[in-house]
């Protein structure tokens, strides 16, 4: 059961220097760990090259929002329908995955849809934007709704057995 929102939520995603720094730091630490391992130099160079390529990809996709499939905006309309728009202007109305992570400083919006070849997450680092706060509240509310419905069904089934 979906309830209507009083005001729609619209978040325009911007490149994130904080996410860029985090991804760079993680890749540098991973390379340092690989260098310290007692394996041959060729394996070390191959693994470091893979770390470099994947880091560049994720930095371009999630931190700098440069790739055509990078998300550009997150919208929730007054009917509680989530819409994601990528850089090409394509709009998707996916369902939330169960592993969506909501925290005051980090929001990882995992979505699932049959038309996606790959499920691309939306990563939002916390700031004091009112729409981001409202999105976090909406996500917590939506994530707990199926659990409430299931517990009500369980209670009704238990009552029927008595």
C-alpha positions as CSV (number, residue, x, y, z in Angstrom):
1,X,0.0,0.0,0.0
2,X,1.4,3.3,-1.0
3,X,0.6,6.6,0.5
4,X,0.8,10.0,-1.2
5,X,3.5,12.4,-0.4
6,X,2.7,16.0,0.4
7,X,5.6,17.3,-1.7
8,X,7.5,15.4,-4.4
9,X,11.2,14.8,-3.8
10,X,13.7,15.9,-6.4
11,X,17.5,15.5,-6.0
12,X,19.9,16.6,-8.7
13,X,23.1,14.6,-8.3
14,X,26.3,16.6,-8.5
15,X,29.9,15.3,-8.8
16,X,31.3,14.5,-5.3
17,X,34.9,15.3,-4.3
18,X,34.4,13.4,-1.1
19,X,33.5,10.2,-3.0
20,X,36.4,10.8,-5.4
21,X,38.8,11.1,-2.4
22,X,37.4,8.0,-0.8
23,X,37.7,5.9,-4.0
24,X,41.2,7.1,-4.6
25,X,42.2,6.3,-1.0
26,X,40.7,2.9,-1.1
27,X,42.5,2.1,-4.4
28,X,45.8,3.3,-3.1
29,X,45.5,1.2,0.0
30,X,44.6,-1.8,-2.1
31,X,47.7,-1.2,-4.3
32,X,49.9,-0.9,-1.2
33,X,48.6,-4.2,0.1
34,X,49.2,-5.9,-3.3
35,X,52.8,-4.5,-3.4
36,X,53.5,-6.0,0.1
37,X,52.4,-9.5,-0.9
38,X,55.0,-12.1,-1.6
39,X,54.0,-12.9,-5.2
40,X,55.8,-12.4,-8.5
41,X,56.1,-8.9,-9.9
42,X,54.0,-9.8,-13.0
43,X,51.0,-10.8,-10.9
44,X,51.4,-7.7,-8.8
45,X,51.5,-5.5,-11.9
46,X,48.4,-7.3,-13.4
47,X,46.4,-6.9,-10.2
48,X,47.4,-3.2,-9.8
49,X,46.4,-2.6,-13.4
50,X,43.0,-4.1,-12.7
51,X,42.6,-2.0,-9.5
52,X,43.5,1.1,-11.6
53,X,41.1,0.4,-14.4
54,X,38.2,-0.4,-12.0
55,X,39.0,2.7,-9.9
56,X,38.9,4.9,-13.0
57,X,35.6,3.3,-14.0
58,X,33.9,3.8,-10.6
59,X,35.3,7.3,-10.2
60,X,33.9,8.3,-13.6
61,X,30.6,6.6,-13.0
62,X,29.8,7.4,-9.3
63,X,32.0,10.3,-8.2
64,X,32.3,12.5,-11.4
65,X,29.0,11.3,-13.1
66,X,30.7,11.4,-16.5
67,X,29.4,8.1,-18.1
68,X,26.2,8.0,-20.1
69,X,24.6,5.6,-17.6
70,X,25.6,7.7,-14.6
71,X,22.5,8.8,-12.6
72,X,21.7,12.5,-12.8
73,X,18.7,12.8,-10.6
74,X,16.4,10.9,-8.2
75,X,12.7,11.8,-8.0
76,X,9.9,10.6,-5.9
77,X,6.5,11.9,-7.1
78,X,3.5,12.6,-5.0
79,X,2.2,9.0,-5.6
80,X,5.5,7.6,-4.0
81,X,6.8,6.4,-7.4
82,X,10.6,6.4,-7.6
83,X,12.1,7.7,-10.8
84,X,15.8,7.7,-11.8
85,X,17.2,9.7,-14.7
86,X,20.6,9.0,-16.3
87,X,22.8,11.3,-18.2
88,X,21.2,10.3,-21.5
89,X,17.9,11.5,-20.2
90,X,16.4,8.1,-19.9
91,X,13.9,7.6,-17.1
92,X,13.5,4.4,-15.1
93,X,11.0,3.6,-12.5
94,X,12.7,0.7,-10.6
95,X,11.8,-1.1,-7.4
96,X,13.9,-0.8,-4.4
97,X,16.2,-3.7,-3.6
98,X,16.2,-5.1,-0.1
99,X,19.9,-4.1,0.4
100,X,19.3,-0.4,0.1
101,X,21.4,1.3,2.8
102,X,20.1,4.4,4.6
103,X,22.3,6.3,7.1
104,X,22.5,10.0,8.1
105,X,25.9,10.3,6.2
106,X,25.5,7.8,3.4
107,X,22.7,6.6,1.2
108,X,23.2,3.7,-1.2
109,X,20.1,3.3,-3.2
110,X,20.1,-0.2,-4.8
111,X,17.4,-0.7,-7.4
112,X,16.1,-3.6,-9.4
113,X,14.3,-3.7,-12.7
114,X,13.9,-6.3,-15.3
115,X,15.1,-3.9,-18.1
116,X,18.4,-3.2,-16.5
117,X,21.4,-5.2,-17.8
118,X,23.2,-4.2,-14.7
119,X,21.8,-2.8,-11.5
120,X,23.6,0.5,-10.9
121,X,23.4,1.9,-7.4
122,X,22.9,5.6,-6.5
123,X,25.5,6.7,-3.9
124,X,24.6,9.9,-2.0
125,X,26.9,11.2,0.7
126,X,25.2,13.1,3.5
127,X,24.7,16.8,3.4
128,X,22.1,19.0,5.0
129,X,19.8,19.2,2.0
130,X,16.1,19.1,2.9
131,X,15.2,16.9,-0.1
132,X,17.9,14.4,0.9
133,X,16.6,14.3,4.4
134,X,13.1,13.7,3.1
135,X,14.4,10.9,0.7
136,X,16.1,9.2,3.7
137,X,12.8,9.3,5.7
138,X,10.8,8.1,2.7
139,X,13.3,5.2,2.1
140,X,13.1,4.1,5.8
141,X,9.3,4.3,5.6
142,X,9.2,2.2,2.4
143,X,11.7,-0.4,3.6
144,X,9.6,-1.0,6.8
145,X,6.2,-1.2,5.0
146,X,6.5,-4.8,3.7
147,X,7.7,-5.9,7.1
148,X,4.6,-4.3,8.7
149,X,2.3,-6.0,6.2
150,X,4.0,-9.4,6.8
151,X,3.7,-9.1,10.6
152,X,0.0,-8.1,10.3
153,X,-0.6,-11.2,8.1
154,X,1.3,-13.4,10.6
155,X,-0.8,-11.9,13.4
156,X,-4.0,-12.6,11.5
157,X,-2.9,-16.1,10.7
158,X,-2.1,-16.7,14.4
159,X,-5.4,-15.4,15.4
160,X,-7.2,-17.6,12.9
161,X,-5.4,-20.7,14.4
162,X,-6.5,-19.8,17.9
